[in-house]
């Protein structure tokens, strides 16, 4: 393999609980206090774009501007939860060592995240992503690509660093993300699974691992 592509949320940073809590705070503000945590998890928002989640719960008749405003409101809540829990605000175990090894060996790498710019900018600053990535090449939901499980984010992430998807390994955490990678033509997908079965069936993943230590032997 010539390159490695990473999802971010739930993969490089265990933050799924923060997103779930943010949706549970956000939705009642807009008339959806009926959505329990159990119902939210059954819908499984992980890996989906904010636009698709908001449309699912608040309806399809929202303008692009209103969707943007609502998404930003939810993400402000999420970022506040992240900053309030500094003990959990760090990379997944083994990731720093793995990134350092990729950098040392000049293995091409990129991130393909279903986040929008406000969160990506937050991650770039708080996690110092420029230490390991060309941040201008990171792919995210910018209005020009479809969210996962469409293959767009991984196709663009590979293109941005000049490699073919067939020459990549992907690291994901969600069924939708793993499906997205396979649909892009990625032959090997690793899934980081903090809690077994939490996000559903990882059928599209070739390997399921708890953290990044098992990946240190790859490069």
N, CA, C and O of each residue as an XYZ file, in Angstrom:
876
protein
N       0.825     -1.198      0.000
C       0.000      0.000      0.000
C       0.868      1.261      0.000
O       1.902      1.315      0.666
N       0.442      2.252     -0.741
C       1.244      3.460     -0.873
C       0.824      4.575      0.071
O       1.606      5.488      0.336
N      -0.403      4.513      0.585
C      -0.919      5.653      1.355
C      -1.958      5.176      2.363
O      -2.458      4.054      2.285
N      -2.266      6.054      3.306
C      -3.285      5.746      4.305
C      -4.194      6.950      4.489
O      -3.734      8.087      4.591
N      -5.487      6.680      4.529
C      -6.508      7.717      4.690
C      -7.258      7.455      5.988
O      -7.609      6.316      6.295
N      -7.500      8.518      6.747
C      -8.161      8.409      8.034
C      -9.510      9.122      8.026
O      -9.631     10.229      7.501
N     -10.501      8.497      8.598
C     -11.643      9.238      9.112
C     -11.143      9.972     10.359
O     -10.065      9.663     10.867
N     -11.919     10.941     10.855
C     -11.466     11.634     12.069
C     -12.322     11.279     13.285
O     -11.825     10.681     14.239
N     -13.595     11.643     13.256
C     -14.450     11.487     14.427
C     -14.707     10.019     14.749
O     -15.152      9.259     13.889
N     -14.430      9.630     15.971
C     -14.617      8.254     16.378
C     -13.497      7.340     15.948
O     -13.455      6.174     16.340
N     -12.583      7.862     15.143
C     -11.457      7.084     14.627
C     -10.142      7.598     15.211
O      -9.427      6.860     15.889
N      -9.830      8.861     14.946
C      -8.634      9.468     15.508
C      -8.905     10.046     16.895
O      -7.990     10.200     17.704
N     -10.149     10.356     17.152
C     -10.572     10.975     18.407
C     -11.899     10.352     18.818
O     -12.871     10.420     18.065
N     -11.955      9.745     20.003
C     -13.184      9.129     20.483
C     -14.126     10.212     21.012
O     -14.028     10.637     22.163
N     -15.035     10.642     20.145
C     -15.919     11.757     20.509
C     -17.384     11.448     20.253
O     -18.223     12.347     20.313
N     -17.705     10.196     19.969
C     -19.088      9.869     19.606
C     -20.069     10.247     20.711
O     -21.186     10.681     20.431
N     -19.655     10.085     21.963
C     -20.539     10.456     23.065
C     -20.826     11.944     23.069
O     -21.921     12.366     23.439
N     -19.836     12.753     22.656
C     -20.033     14.208     22.615
C     -21.038     14.583     21.525
O     -21.885     15.453     21.729
N     -20.943     13.931     20.379
C     -21.908     14.209     19.311
C     -23.314     13.785     19.740
O     -24.284     14.502     19.494
N     -23.419     12.624     20.380
C     -24.731     12.167     20.831
C     -25.340     13.153     21.836
O     -26.523     13.484     21.756
N     -24.529     13.610     22.768
C     -25.021     14.574     23.764
C     -25.372     15.907     23.126
O     -26.328     16.567     23.533
N     -24.592     16.299     22.121
C     -24.881     17.565     21.435
C     -26.223     17.490     20.710
O     -27.012     18.432     20.773
N     -26.491     16.371     20.017
C     -27.794     16.220     19.357
C     -28.920     16.200     20.383
O     -29.997     16.737     20.125
N     -28.686     15.589     21.543
C     -29.714     15.533     22.580
C     -29.992     16.900     23.184
O     -31.087     17.144     23.691
N     -29.013     17.792     23.135
C     -29.213     19.177     23.578
C     -29.838     20.019     22.477
O     -30.693     20.867     22.734
N     -29.402     19.776     21.250
C     -29.832     20.575     20.103
C     -31.283     20.315     19.711
O     -32.055     21.262     19.558
N     -31.666     19.058     19.547
C     -32.978     18.737     18.982
C     -34.156     19.291     19.785
O     -35.107     19.773     19.170
N     -34.153     19.251     21.127
C     -35.288     19.827     21.862
C     -35.466     21.328     21.638
O     -36.574     21.846     21.778
N     -34.383     22.030     21.291
C     -34.487     23.470     21.025
C     -35.339     23.752     19.796
O     -35.846     24.860     19.620
N     -35.492     22.739     18.948
C     -36.214     22.923     17.689
C     -37.399     21.958     17.591
O     -37.751     21.477     16.514
N     -37.998     21.696     18.754
C     -39.256     20.969     18.791
C     -39.174     19.474     18.765
O     -40.198     18.812     18.593
N     -37.969     18.893     18.931
C     -37.842     17.442     18.866
C     -37.356     16.865     20.204
O     -36.400     16.092     20.259
N     -38.041     17.264     21.265
C     -37.723     16.704     22.576
C     -38.154     15.247     22.688
O     -37.834     14.569     23.665
N     -38.883     14.769     21.678
C     -39.356     13.382     21.677
C     -38.272     12.388     21.277
O     -38.464     11.180     21.419
N     -37.132     12.876     20.778
C     -36.085     11.973     20.291
C     -35.213     11.539     21.471
O     -34.385     12.309     21.958
N     -35.405     10.327     21.913
C     -34.608      9.802     23.019
C     -33.216      9.420     22.527
O     -32.976      9.305     21.326
N     -32.312      9.228     23.469
C     -30.974      8.786     23.099
C     -31.040      7.436     22.393
O     -30.297      7.191     21.443
N     -31.934      6.558     22.860
C     -32.073      5.240     22.241
C     -32.529      5.365     20.785
O     -32.043      4.649     19.910
N     -33.468      6.282     20.539
C     -33.956      6.480     19.170
C     -32.857      7.073     18.289
O     -32.713      6.702     17.124
N     -32.091      7.993     18.855
C     -30.988      8.593     18.110
C     -29.980      7.534     17.710
O     -29.532      7.501     16.564
N     -29.620      6.666     18.648
C     -28.623      5.631     18.359
C     -29.166      4.586     17.397
O     -28.413      4.004     16.616
N     -30.465      4.348     17.450
C     -31.060      3.414     16.497
C     -30.978      3.968     15.074
O     -30.724      3.223     14.128
N     -31.193      5.274     14.928
C     -31.013      5.915     13.623
C     -29.534      5.881     13.216
O     -29.211      5.796     12.031
N     -28.645      5.948     14.210
C     -27.198      5.875     14.020
C     -26.666      7.052     13.199
O     -26.431      6.913     11.999
N     -26.475      8.207     13.840
C     -25.994      9.372     13.108
C     -24.508      9.331     12.762
O     -24.043     10.155     11.974
N     -23.765      8.405     13.323
C     -22.312      8.409     13.169
C     -21.910      8.107     11.728
O     -22.299      7.096     11.144
N     -21.114      9.026     11.179
C     -20.694      8.918      9.787
C     -21.581      9.691      8.830
O     -21.205      9.899      7.676
N     -22.763     10.126      9.287
C     -23.670     10.886      8.425
C     -23.321     12.377      8.478
O     -22.736     12.852      9.451
N     -23.683     13.095      7.436
C     -23.486     14.545      7.430
C     -24.548     15.217      8.304
O     -25.635     14.675      8.505
N     -24.219     16.399      8.817
C     -25.201     17.159      9.595
C     -26.449     17.445      8.776
O     -27.562     17.392      9.298
N     -26.270     17.746      7.504
C     -27.424     18.050      6.656
C     -28.414     16.893      6.641
O     -29.620     17.103      6.769
N     -27.906     15.670      6.485
C     -28.816     14.532      6.422
C     -29.498     14.291      7.765
O     -30.669     13.913      7.804
N     -28.784     14.503      8.854
C     -29.368     14.299     10.189
C     -30.432     15.349     10.468
O     -31.519     15.028     10.950
N     -30.119     16.606     10.164
C     -31.075     17.688     10.420
C     -32.321     17.507      9.562
O     -33.438     17.690     10.044
N     -32.138     17.154      8.306
C     -33.306     16.912      7.449
C     -34.146     15.757      7.977
O     -35.375     15.803      7.920
N     -33.495     14.737      8.485
C     -34.212     13.574      9.006
C     -35.125     13.970     10.163
O     -36.260     13.502     10.254
N     -34.626     14.834     11.046
C     -35.388     15.176     12.253
C     -36.224     16.446     12.132
O     -37.258     16.570     12.787
N     -35.787     17.386     11.305
C     -36.479     18.674     11.236
C     -37.183     18.916      9.915
O     -37.851     19.939      9.760
N     -37.054     18.001      8.952
C     -37.790     18.124      7.706
C     -36.940     18.534      6.532
O     -35.835     19.053      6.691
N     -37.478     18.290      5.330
C     -36.748     18.561      4.087
C     -36.912     19.975      3.557
O     -36.253     20.349      2.587
N     -37.781     20.769      4.179
C     -38.083     22.075      3.606
C     -37.181     23.199      4.036
O     -37.530     24.366      3.856
N     -36.025     22.887      4.603
C     -35.115     23.912      5.104
C     -34.224     24.448      3.986
O     -33.752     23.692      3.136
N     -34.005     25.745      3.998
C     -33.116     26.356      3.009
C     -31.669     26.002      3.321
O     -31.349     25.570      4.429
N     -30.809     26.187      2.345
C     -29.389     25.913      2.549
C     -28.828     26.783      3.671
O     -28.029     26.318      4.484
N     -29.251     28.052      3.712
C     -28.768     28.944      4.765
C     -29.218     28.472      6.139
O     -28.446     28.490      7.097
N     -30.489     28.044      6.226
C     -30.994     27.593      7.524
C     -30.300     26.298      7.952
O     -30.004     26.120      9.134
N     -30.043     25.407      7.020
C     -29.310     24.190      7.335
C     -27.927     24.518      7.883
O     -27.465     23.905      8.845
N     -27.281     25.482      7.264
C     -25.955     25.904      7.730
C     -26.032     26.456      9.155
O     -25.210     26.107     10.002
N     -27.009     27.308      9.414
C     -27.151     27.905     10.740
C     -27.417     26.844     11.803
O     -26.837     26.880     12.888
N     -28.295     25.905     11.483
C     -28.624     24.854     12.438
C     -27.418     23.947     12.689
O     -27.158     23.552     13.826
N     -26.691     23.624     11.634
C     -25.499     22.802     11.780
C     -24.467     23.483     12.669
O     -23.863     22.848     13.533
N     -24.271     24.773     12.451
C     -23.316     25.513     13.267
C     -23.739     25.551     14.733
O     -22.897     25.475     15.627
N     -25.036     25.669     14.977
C     -25.531     25.665     16.354
C     -25.221     24.333     17.035
O     -24.730     24.299     18.164
N     -25.512     23.246     16.338
C     -25.209     21.929     16.918
C     -23.726     21.784     17.184
O     -23.345     21.274     18.238
N     -22.870     22.217     16.261
C     -21.434     22.031     16.429
C     -20.857     22.944     17.512
O     -19.853     22.591     18.130
N     -21.458     24.091     17.754
C     -21.016     24.920     18.885
C     -21.248     24.173     20.198
O     -20.412     24.207     21.100
N     -22.379     23.507     20.290
C     -22.665     22.711     21.483
C     -21.625     21.594     21.625
O     -21.078     21.371     22.705
N     -21.370     20.908     20.527
C     -20.403     19.803     20.524
C     -19.010     20.271     20.942
O     -18.377     19.640     21.788
N     -18.530     21.366     20.363
C     -17.181     21.838     20.695
C     -17.077     22.239     22.159
O     -16.044     22.032     22.796
N     -18.144     22.810     22.686
C     -18.155     23.146     24.098
C     -18.034     21.908     24.979
O     -17.340     21.929     25.996
N     -18.708     20.836     24.590
C     -18.621     19.587     25.343
C     -17.204     19.017     25.274
O     -16.698     18.495     26.268
N     -16.567     19.112     24.120
C     -15.188     18.634     23.981
C     -14.250     19.386     24.919
O     -13.454     18.776     25.634
N     -14.347     20.701     24.910
C     -13.436     21.522     25.705
C     -13.695     21.386     27.193
O     -12.801     21.614     28.008
N     -14.919     21.013     27.549
C     -15.264     20.846     28.964
C     -14.775     19.503     29.515
O     -14.798     19.290     30.727
N     -14.340     18.607     28.647
C     -13.888     17.288     29.060
C     -12.465     17.069     28.577
O     -12.216     16.232     27.710
N     -11.541     17.822     29.137
C     -10.155     17.780     28.679
C      -9.502     16.420     28.908
O      -8.584     16.049     28.176
N      -9.955     15.683     29.896
C      -9.361     14.370     30.156
C      -9.561     13.415     28.978
O      -8.759     12.505     28.764
N     -10.630     13.628     28.221
C     -10.916     12.756     27.067
C     -10.541     13.395     25.738
O     -10.746     12.798     24.681
N      -9.992     14.604     25.785
C      -9.736     15.371     24.567
C      -8.317     15.085     24.066
O      -7.408     15.899     24.229
N      -8.152     13.913     23.456
C      -6.841     13.496     22.979
C      -7.012     12.444     21.886
O      -8.093     11.881     21.708
N      -5.924     12.190     21.161
C      -5.930     11.155     20.139
C      -6.197      9.776     20.758
O      -5.943      9.546     21.940
N      -6.709      8.879     19.933
C      -6.863      7.476     20.318
C      -5.479      6.889     20.616
O      -4.488      7.277     19.997
N      -5.422      5.963     21.558
C      -4.153      5.363     21.963
C      -3.399      4.802     20.759
O      -3.966      4.125     19.902
N      -2.120      5.102     20.726
C      -1.248      4.601     19.675
C      -1.191      5.464     18.430
O      -0.324      5.260     17.580
N      -2.102      6.430     18.302
C      -2.170      7.204     17.054
C      -0.971      8.126     16.889
O      -0.433      8.228     15.787
N      -0.536      8.801     17.949
C       0.610      9.707     17.806
C       1.837      8.944     17.326
O       2.545      9.407     16.432
N       2.091      7.783     17.911
C       3.229      6.964     17.475
C       3.075      6.545     16.020
O       4.044      6.558     15.261
N       1.871      6.178     15.633
C       1.624      5.746     14.258
C       1.836      6.904     13.284
O       2.470      6.728     12.244
N       1.313      8.082     13.611
C       1.493      9.241     12.738
C       2.962      9.628     12.627
O       3.434      9.979     11.545
N       3.680      9.567     13.733
C       5.109      9.884     13.699
C       5.844      8.912     12.781
O       6.747      9.311     12.047
N       5.460      7.642     12.821
C       6.126      6.653     11.964
C       5.815      6.911     10.492
O       6.704      6.828      9.644
N       4.550      7.223     10.185
C       4.190      7.532      8.796
C       4.967      8.742      8.286
O       5.442      8.756      7.151
N       5.087      9.742      9.129
C       5.822     10.952      8.736
C       7.300     10.640      8.514
O       7.893     11.075      7.527
N       7.881      9.892      9.431
C       9.299      9.547      9.331
C       9.592      8.763      8.055
O      10.642      8.940      7.437
N       8.652      7.892      7.664
C       8.867      7.043      6.495
C       8.247      7.618      5.227
O       8.217      6.971      4.181
N       7.759      8.836      5.343
C       7.213      9.595      4.207
C       6.092      8.832      3.491
O       6.019      8.817      2.262
N       5.227      8.205      4.283
C       4.051      7.528      3.739
C       2.965      8.574      3.496
O       2.576      9.257      4.444
N       2.459      8.731      2.274
C       1.397      9.714      2.020
C       0.175      9.420      2.900
O      -0.167      8.261      3.134
N      -0.472     10.479      3.379
C      -1.577     10.320      4.310
C      -2.513     11.515      4.199
O      -2.105     12.618      3.838
N      -3.773     11.268      4.516
C      -4.758     12.345      4.455
C      -5.929     11.972      5.359
O      -6.021     10.850      5.857
N      -6.814     12.936      5.555
C      -8.014     12.749      6.356
C      -9.227     13.001      5.475
O      -9.240     13.941      4.680
N     -10.247     12.160      5.615
C     -11.528     12.335      4.918
C     -12.618     12.321      5.987
O     -13.008     11.257      6.468
N     -13.099     13.486      6.351
C     -14.026     13.597      7.464
C     -15.383     14.123      7.022
O     -15.475     14.974      6.137
N     -16.431     13.609      7.647
C     -17.777     14.105      7.390
C     -18.063     15.398      8.150
O     -19.185     15.903      8.122
N     -17.050     15.928      8.825
C     -17.201     17.216      9.516
C     -17.271     18.357      8.523
O     -16.856     18.227      7.372
N     -17.800     19.473      8.984
C     -17.791     20.704      8.212
C     -16.620     21.567      8.675
O     -15.925     21.218      9.630
N     -16.402     22.704      7.992
C     -15.175     23.465      8.206
C     -14.995     23.945      9.639
O     -13.874     23.911     10.147
N     -16.048     24.388     10.309
C     -15.876     24.933     11.654
C     -15.268     23.906     12.594
O     -14.430     24.248     13.429
N     -15.682     22.647     12.467
C     -15.092     21.606     13.308
C     -13.692     21.232     12.835
O     -12.794     21.039     13.655
N     -13.496     21.129     11.526
C     -12.168     20.789     11.034
C     -11.155     21.841     11.471
O     -10.054     21.495     11.900
N     -11.507     23.099     11.370
C     -10.618     24.172     11.823
C     -10.288     24.009     13.309
O      -9.147     24.213     13.725
N     -11.278     23.646     14.090
C     -11.115     23.369     15.520
C     -10.119     22.229     15.731
O      -9.221     22.338     16.567
N     -10.271     21.137     14.980
C      -9.363     19.997     15.124
C      -7.939     20.347     14.690
O      -6.971     19.950     15.339
N      -7.820     21.080     13.609
C      -6.486     21.479     13.131
C      -5.742     22.218     14.229
O      -4.563     21.964     14.474
N      -6.439     23.135     14.887
C      -5.807     23.928     15.949
C      -5.559     23.108     17.211
O      -4.450     23.097     17.745
N      -6.587     22.429     17.681
C      -6.498     21.767     18.979
C      -5.639     20.499     18.951
O      -4.988     20.175     19.945
N      -5.631     19.783     17.831
C      -4.854     18.555     17.734
C      -3.546     18.749     16.960
O      -2.805     17.788     16.748
N      -3.260     19.975     16.541
C      -2.007     20.289     15.839
C      -1.813     19.374     14.625
O      -0.738     18.809     14.421
N      -2.876     19.240     13.823
C      -2.841     18.310     12.702
C      -1.773     18.647     11.674
O      -1.316     17.764     10.947
N      -1.370     19.907     11.602
C      -0.339     20.299     10.631
C       1.004     19.640     10.924
O       1.891     19.653     10.071
N       1.173     19.061     12.117
C       2.409     18.326     12.411
C       2.542     17.087     11.527
O       3.654     16.617     11.282
N       1.410     16.552     11.043
C       1.437     15.287     10.296
C       0.750     15.343      8.935
O       0.963     14.469      8.095
N      -0.075     16.369      8.713
C      -0.878     16.416      7.490
C      -0.721     17.762      6.796
O      -0.500     18.790      7.437
N      -0.842     17.734      5.467
C      -1.015     18.967      4.704
C      -2.490     19.342      4.862
O      -3.354     18.780      4.188
N      -2.770     20.288      5.750
C      -4.161     20.542      6.134
C      -4.982     21.103      4.980
O      -6.209     21.013      5.000
N      -4.333     21.675      3.985
C      -5.060     22.189      2.823
C      -5.604     21.064      1.940
O      -6.444     21.305      1.073
N      -5.126     19.836      2.161
C      -5.565     18.708      1.340
C      -6.600     17.826      2.047
O      -7.133     16.894      1.444
N      -6.882     18.109      3.306
C      -7.890     17.345      4.033
C      -9.253     17.541      3.367
O      -9.601     18.659      2.986
N     -10.020     16.468      3.226
C     -11.342     16.582      2.629
C     -12.400     16.566      3.727
O     -12.282     15.854      4.724
N     -13.438     17.374      3.512
C     -14.499     17.549      4.500
C     -15.766     17.946      3.755
O     -15.748     18.131      2.538
N     -16.853     18.075      4.480
C     -18.120     18.446      3.862
C     -18.101     19.946      3.569
O     -18.298     20.772      4.461
N     -17.861     20.274      2.309
C     -17.709     21.679      1.910
C     -18.757     22.115      0.897
O     -18.644     23.191      0.309
N     -19.781     21.283      0.689
C     -20.820     21.629     -0.265
C     -20.574     21.103     -1.662
O     -21.444     21.217     -2.526
N     -19.400     20.524     -1.903
C     -19.085     20.005     -3.235
C     -19.049     18.482     -3.271
O     -18.963     17.892     -4.348
N     -19.115     17.842     -2.113
C     -19.048     16.377     -2.051
C     -20.221     15.846     -1.240
O     -20.728     16.511     -0.337
N     -20.635     14.641     -1.581
C     -21.681     13.973     -0.814
C     -21.065     13.337      0.430
O     -19.891     12.966      0.446
N     -21.887     13.223      1.464
C     -21.425     12.586      2.683
C     -21.361     11.074      2.535
O     -21.880     10.519      1.567
N     -20.738     10.419      3.475
C     -20.677      8.969      3.513
C     -22.094      8.413      3.706
O     -22.877      9.011      4.444
N     -22.451      7.283      3.065
C     -21.579      6.266      2.466
C     -21.231      6.484      0.997
O     -20.619      5.606      0.389
N     -21.598      7.627      0.401
C     -21.106      7.920     -0.946
C     -19.574      7.913     -0.917
O     -18.986      8.214      0.122
N     -18.928      7.584     -2.009
C     -17.468      7.447     -2.010
C     -16.700      8.759     -2.124
O     -15.471      8.765     -2.062
N     -17.417      9.872     -2.290
C     -16.792     11.138     -2.677
C     -15.620     11.570     -1.795
O     -14.565     11.943     -2.308
N     -15.797     11.521     -0.473
C     -14.765     12.031      0.429
C     -13.461     11.255      0.277
O     -12.380     11.844      0.289
N     -13.559      9.943      0.135
C     -12.332      9.157     -0.013
C     -11.729      9.295     -1.399
O     -10.506      9.294     -1.539
N     -12.550      9.413     -2.415
C     -12.020      9.663     -3.753
C     -11.230     10.976     -3.791
O     -10.139     11.049     -4.356
N     -11.806     11.996     -3.181
C     -11.141     13.303     -3.187
C      -9.904     13.300     -2.295
O      -8.890     13.907     -2.639
N      -9.982     12.621     -1.154
C      -8.831     12.567     -0.244
C      -7.632     11.908     -0.913
O      -6.498     12.365     -0.764
N      -7.889     10.825     -1.653
C      -6.801     10.158     -2.378
C      -6.269     11.051     -3.501
O      -5.058     11.189     -3.674
N      -7.180     11.651     -4.254
C      -6.778     12.527     -5.359
C      -5.925     13.689     -4.855
O      -4.949     14.074     -5.499
N      -6.293     14.239     -3.712
C      -5.583     15.412     -3.190
C      -4.125     15.130     -2.840
O      -3.305     16.047     -2.813
N      -3.799     13.859     -2.569
C      -2.404     13.541     -2.263
C      -1.760     12.723     -3.384
O      -0.684     12.150     -3.215
N      -2.442     12.680     -4.535
C      -1.839     12.109     -5.730
C      -1.703     10.602     -5.745
O      -0.760     10.073     -6.333
N      -2.637      9.895     -5.101
C      -2.601      8.431     -5.109
C      -3.951      7.904     -5.574
O      -4.952      8.619     -5.536
N      -3.972      6.660     -6.008
C      -5.213      6.004     -6.399
C      -5.849      5.363     -5.169
O      -5.129      4.861     -4.306
N      -7.178      5.366     -5.064
C      -7.827      4.708     -3.926
C      -7.411      3.247     -3.767
O      -7.350      2.733     -2.650
N      -7.125      2.585     -4.878
C      -6.705      1.194     -4.820
C      -5.350      0.986     -4.188
O      -4.974     -0.148     -3.889
N      -4.604      2.063     -3.977
C      -3.295      1.991     -3.332
C      -3.351      2.476     -1.883
O      -2.317      2.762     -1.279
N      -4.555      2.568     -1.334
C      -4.726      3.126      0.010
C      -5.240      2.095      1.005
O      -5.904      1.125      0.639
N      -4.922      2.328      2.251
C      -5.593      1.728      3.395
C      -6.441      2.824      4.019
O      -6.019      3.979      4.073
N      -7.623      2.477      4.486
C      -8.477      3.435      5.194
C      -8.672      2.968      6.631
O      -8.788      1.773      6.900
N      -8.706      3.934      7.551
C      -9.050      3.656      8.943
C     -10.341      4.398      9.253
O     -10.413      5.618      9.103
N     -11.343      3.674      9.679
C     -12.683      4.204      9.927
C     -13.183      3.738     11.301
O     -12.469      3.065     12.044
N     -14.417      4.111     11.614
C     -15.047      3.561     12.816
C     -16.500      3.185     12.590
O     -17.056      2.410     13.369
N     -17.135      3.713     11.540
C     -18.573      3.502     11.367
C     -18.864      2.625     10.160
O     -18.074      2.588      9.216
N     -19.991      1.917     10.178
C     -20.382      1.138      9.005
C     -20.508      1.984      7.748
O     -20.093      1.557      6.671
N     -21.084      3.196      7.873
C     -21.231      4.062      6.704
C     -19.875      4.489      6.161
O     -19.684      4.560      4.947
N     -18.939      4.770      7.051
C     -17.609      5.174      6.610
C     -16.860      4.054      5.926
O     -16.206      4.267      4.905
N     -16.955      2.841      6.494
C     -16.293      1.696      5.872
C     -16.895      1.409      4.501
O     -16.172      1.074      3.562
N     -18.209      1.539      4.381
C     -18.862      1.353      3.089
C     -18.385      2.398      2.087
O     -18.130      2.080      0.926
N     -18.263      3.650      2.539
C     -17.783      4.729      1.677
C     -16.406      4.397      1.107
O     -16.156      4.583     -0.084
N     -15.518      3.905      1.967
C     -14.168      3.567      1.517
C     -14.189      2.448      0.478
O     -13.498      2.527     -0.537
N     -14.971      1.419      0.731
C     -15.051      0.310     -0.219
C     -15.643      0.767     -1.553
O     -15.191      0.344     -2.617
N     -16.651      1.627     -1.488
C     -17.255      2.134     -2.722
C     -16.281      3.002     -3.508
O     -16.418      3.149     -4.723
N     -15.300      3.576     -2.819
C     -14.267      4.371     -3.497
C     -13.201      3.490     -4.130
O     -12.354      3.983     -4.874
N     -13.233      2.194     -3.843
C     -12.249      1.281     -4.415
C     -11.075      0.984     -3.515
O     -10.059      0.462     -3.975
N     -11.193      1.307     -2.233
C     -10.127      1.020     -1.276
C     -10.158     -0.472     -0.927
O     -11.203     -0.979     -0.518
N      -9.048     -1.175     -1.077
C      -9.075     -2.632     -0.893
C      -9.050     -3.099      0.555
O      -9.487     -4.212      0.849
N      -8.546     -2.269      1.469
C      -8.381     -2.731      2.846
C      -8.815     -1.639      3.814
O      -8.293     -0.524      3.793
N      -9.780     -1.979      4.664
C     -10.337     -1.026      5.627
C     -10.164     -1.577      7.036
O     -10.588     -2.693      7.335
N      -9.541     -0.786      7.892
C      -9.446     -1.080      9.309
C     -10.522     -0.281     10.030
O     -10.752      0.881      9.696
N     -11.175     -0.875     11.001
C     -12.184     -0.179     11.795
C     -11.733     -0.133     13.250
O     -11.461     -1.166     13.862
N     -11.658      1.076     13.792
C     -11.388      1.265     15.210
C     -12.723      1.143     15.938
O     -13.647      1.914     15.678
N     -12.823      0.191     16.835
C     -14.083     -0.029     17.535
C     -13.839      0.050     19.037
O     -13.327     -0.890     19.647
N     -14.209      1.173     19.618
C     -14.022      1.371     21.064
C     -14.930      0.441     21.853
O     -14.493     -0.210     22.802
N     -16.201      0.384     21.453
C     -17.181     -0.472     22.121
C     -17.742     -1.439     21.088
O     -18.443     -1.006     20.174
N     -17.459     -2.726     21.200
C     -17.910     -3.685     20.179
C     -19.413     -3.608     19.921
O     -20.229     -3.675     20.840
N     -19.756     -3.461     18.618
C     -21.147     -3.446     18.204
C     -21.893     -2.155     18.436
O     -23.087     -2.079     18.149
N     -21.216     -1.121     18.956
C     -21.916      0.108     19.331
C     -22.566      0.794     18.141
O     -23.651      1.360     18.275
N     -21.915      0.753     16.967
C     -22.423      1.480     15.805
C     -22.986      0.551     14.732
O     -23.269      0.992     13.618
N     -23.148     -0.709     15.052
C     -23.734     -1.620     14.088
C     -22.709     -2.530     13.437
O     -21.574     -2.654     13.897
N     -23.128     -3.146     12.382
C     -22.365     -4.188     11.715
C     -21.280     -3.595     10.821
O     -21.575     -2.851      9.885
N     -20.034     -3.927     11.113
C     -18.908     -3.405     10.328
C     -18.556     -4.375      9.197
O     -17.404     -4.779      9.039
N     -19.564     -4.733      8.426
C     -19.406     -5.707      7.346
C     -18.331     -5.284      6.351
O     -17.594     -6.128      5.841
N     -18.236     -4.004      6.074
C     -17.306     -3.531      5.041
C     -15.870     -3.413      5.541
O     -14.964     -3.148      4.751
N     -15.651     -3.603      6.828
C     -14.289     -3.537      7.358
C     -13.597     -4.889      7.227
O     -14.205     -5.939      7.434
N     -12.325     -4.842      6.882
C     -11.537     -6.071      6.778
C     -10.910     -6.461      8.108
O     -10.640     -7.637      8.351
N     -10.680     -5.474      8.969
C     -10.070     -5.711     10.274
C     -10.755     -4.795     11.290
O     -11.053     -3.641     10.985
N     -10.998     -5.297     12.472
C     -11.573     -4.497     13.555
C     -10.589     -4.531     14.719
O     -10.230     -5.599     15.215
N     -10.155     -3.335     15.149
C      -9.128     -3.225     16.185
C      -9.561     -2.179     17.220
O     -10.375     -1.309     16.908
N      -9.028     -2.251     18.446
C      -9.479     -1.337     19.503
C      -8.771      0.014     19.522
O      -9.302      0.982     20.066
N      -7.578      0.089     18.932
C      -6.784      1.317     18.931
C      -5.732      1.184     17.826
O      -5.803      0.274     16.999
N      -4.749      2.107     17.820
C      -3.796      2.132     16.703
C      -2.541      1.293     16.932
O      -1.715      1.181     16.025
N      -2.374      0.712     18.092
C      -1.165     -0.066     18.318
C      -0.997     -1.230     17.332
O       0.123     -1.477     16.884
N      -2.078     -1.959     16.976
C      -1.886     -3.045     16.000
C      -1.413     -2.563     14.625
O      -0.879     -3.355     13.850
N      -1.598     -1.284     14.314
C      -1.227     -0.768     12.998
C       0.250     -0.401     12.908
O       0.762     -0.153     11.816
N       0.940     -0.366     14.049
C       2.344      0.022     14.025
C       3.200     -0.980     13.245
O       4.283     -0.637     12.771
N       2.721     -2.193     13.117
C       3.502     -3.211     12.392
C       3.317     -3.125     10.878
O       3.983     -3.848     10.137
N       2.417     -2.249     10.404
C       2.126     -2.181      8.972
C       3.204     -1.441      8.191
O       3.486     -1.776      7.041
N       3.806     -0.433      8.821
C       4.759      0.420      8.101
C       6.082      0.503      8.882
O       7.016      1.173      8.443
